[in-house]
Amino acid sequence: MSGAEKWLSVEEIADHLGISKETVYRWLEKGKIPAHRVGKLWKFRPSEVDEWVVNGEAGEEDKPQPKKKKLPKRGLQHD
């Protein structure tokens, strides 16, 4: 099976994508990234992860949302 795709570890898939391991673990916690559990280890097929990224599923949701500015409270104004 020399043509079989190699399974990658968390560290390897992070390196493959150019991201931190922490981001991979965050995606795993949220069930976002395509992954397979092998015993206690997470394994990834690069082709599945690449397709997931190309389809836009690695998207923007993980970016911190901008904080909403609070408007000053104003009392009721009477004429």
C-alpha positions in Angstrom: 0.0 0.0 0.0 2.7 2.5 -1.0 0.1 4.8 -2.6 -2.0 5.1 0.6 -2.4 8.5 2.1 -0.4 9.0 5.4 -2.4 9.8 8.5 -1.2 12.9 10.2 -1.1 13.8 14.0 -2.3 17.0 15.5 1.2 18.5 15.3 1.6 17.4 11.7 -1.8 18.7 10.5 -1.2 22.0 12.3 2.1 22.3 10.5 0.4 21.3 7.2 -2.1 24.2 7.7 0.4 26.6 9.1 -1.6 27.1 12.3 -1.1 26.3 16.0 -1.9 23.0 17.7 -4.2 25.0 20.0 -6.3 26.0 17.0 -6.6 22.3 15.9 -7.6 21.3 19.5 -10.2 24.1 19.6 -11.7 22.9 16.3 -11.7 19.3 17.6 -13.5 20.4 20.8 -16.2 22.1 18.6 -16.4 19.1 16.2 -15.5 21.3 13.3 -12.4 19.7 11.7 -12.6 16.3 10.0 -10.7 13.9 12.2 -10.6 10.3 13.3 -10.0 9.0 16.8 -7.5 6.1 17.0 -7.3 5.1 20.6 -6.4 8.2 22.5 -4.9 9.9 19.5 -6.5 12.2 16.8 -5.5 11.4 13.2 -6.2 13.4 10.1 -6.3 12.6 6.4 -4.7 15.7 4.6 -7.0 15.3 1.7 -10.1 15.5 3.9 -8.8 18.5 5.8 -7.7 20.3 2.6 -11.2 19.8 1.1 -12.7 21.1 4.4 -10.6 24.2 4.1 -11.2 24.8 0.4 -15.0 24.5 1.0 -14.7 27.4 3.5 -15.6 25.3 6.5 -12.5 26.5 8.5 -14.2 29.9 8.2 -14.4 33.0 10.3 -16.3 31.7 13.3 -13.2 31.3 15.4 -12.2 34.9 15.2 -13.1 36.9 18.3 -16.3 38.9 17.7 -15.8 42.6 18.1 -17.1 44.0 21.3 -20.3 46.0 21.0 -19.9 49.5 22.2 -22.3 50.5 25.0 -24.2 53.7 24.3 -24.5 56.1 27.2 -27.8 55.8 29.0 -29.9 58.9 28.7 -32.7 59.8 31.0 -36.2 60.5 29.7 -36.5 63.9 28.4 -39.7 65.8 28.9 -40.8 68.8 26.9 
